[in-house]
Amino acid sequence: MKTIINTVLIILISLSGLNCSPQKREIFKPKQVYQSANLIVTQITANTFQHTSFKKTNDFGNVPCNGLVITSQNEAIVFDTPTNDLASKELIKWIEEALDMRVNAVVPTHFHDDSLGGLKAFEEKNIASYAYTKTIELAQKNNYTVPKNSFNDSVVLKVGKEKTIVKFFGEGHTIDNVVGFFPSEGVLFGGCLLKELDASKGYLGDANVKDWSSTVEKIKKAYPKIKVVVPGHGEHGDHSLLDYTIQLFKAD
């Protein structure tokens, strides 16, 4: 009798474990949640959204440019503005109306206009802007809209009950490129410092090609639990984007 009871208990425990396991293993499937002529928004995790706008270039055509929106409770932080004020206004409106959230801050990750080209639209809404000290210097030098708040090396910004870390690891795409990490979901916004898989080296006019690989290696070491990586251009992916970027510039 004891043997039968023990066997039944084992079966019940096993079934209970099976019922729980699919829920733990469930993987979020990215989905496009907004699209217009100027802006595309794709939800990539439960609380992060990749925004994509477009920049016309002579060398690379009409280039899709990515940024990231991270959210918690009723607050949001934006990494990299869309490429112009029109698309930036559209993104802010979408966050406020579709998500019913307030934008706490915007963080351009470097001084190029695919990173801060729509900053004026955020300033008009009195949204706080943060940037690395060198980004502010270079924005001033190039007569771009200048972020209001500077930081040396790194800054931690609160969003709802969570936080995000913005940090300069070294030179690469530019001398001022920083990355943003959202620890609660393991999402890294690499901006133009990181390349999508199979991408070319892209624009190198302001780059430090020599240090590029070692800079990305530092990021990989600092954030071993990265789950999702969003590059400045192209498809998001996982930590393999770091490995690809390291190898792409290794020979140089």
LINQUI-V79846 format. One record per pair of residues at least 24 apart in sequence whose ideal C-beta (glycine too) atoms are under 7 Angstrom apart, sorted by the first residue. I is the first residue (numbers start at 1). J is the second residue. Records with the same first field share a line. If there is no record, write none. Layout:
BEGIN
I=J / J
END
This chain:
BEGIN
34=94 / 98
36=90
38=86 / 87 / 90
39=82 / 87 / 90 / 91
41=94
44=228 / 236
45=185 / 187 / 228
46=185
47=71 / 72 / 185
48=182 / 185 / 187
50=230 / 236
51=82 / 91
53=82 / 83 / 87
54=83
55=83 / 114
63=233
64=233
65=114 / 232 / 233
66=230 / 231 / 232 / 233
68=180 / 189 / 230
69=95
70=159 / 164 / 182
71=99 / 101 / 159
72=159 / 160 / 161 / 162
73=160 / 161
74=100 / 101 / 102 / 160
75=101 / 102 / 104 / 159 / 160
76=101 / 102 / 103 / 104 / 159
77=104 / 105 / 107 / 157 / 159 / 164
78=103 / 106
79=107 / 109 / 180 / 189
80=108 / 109 / 115 / 191
81=106 / 108 / 116 / 117 / 118 / 119 / 122
82=118
83=113 / 114 / 117 / 118
84=117 / 118
85=118 / 120 / 121
87=118
88=118 / 121 / 122
89=121
92=121 / 122 / 125
103=127
104=128 / 159
105=129 / 130 / 157
107=131 / 166 / 180
108=135 / 147
109=177 / 178 / 179 / 180 / 191
110=135 / 173 / 174 / 176 / 177 / 191 / 192
111=135 / 138 / 139 / 142 / 144 / 174 / 176
112=174
113=144
114=232
115=191
116=144 / 145
119=145 / 147
120=145
130=155 / 157 / 166
132=168 / 176 / 178
134=175 / 176
135=176
138=176
169=215 / 218 / 219
170=211 / 214 / 215 / 218
171=208 / 211 / 215
172=207 / 208 / 211 / 212 / 215 / 216
173=207
174=206 / 207
175=208
179=219
181=223
185=227
186=225 / 226 / 227 / 228
187=227 / 228
188=223 / 226 / 229
189=230
190=229 / 230 / 231
191=232
192=232 / 233
194=229 / 231 / 241 / 242 / 245
195=231 / 241 / 244 / 245 / 248
196=231 / 233 / 234 / 235 / 237 / 241
197=237 / 240 / 241 / 244
199=234
201=248
209=249 / 252
210=252
212=249
213=246 / 249 / 250
216=242 / 245 / 246
217=246
END
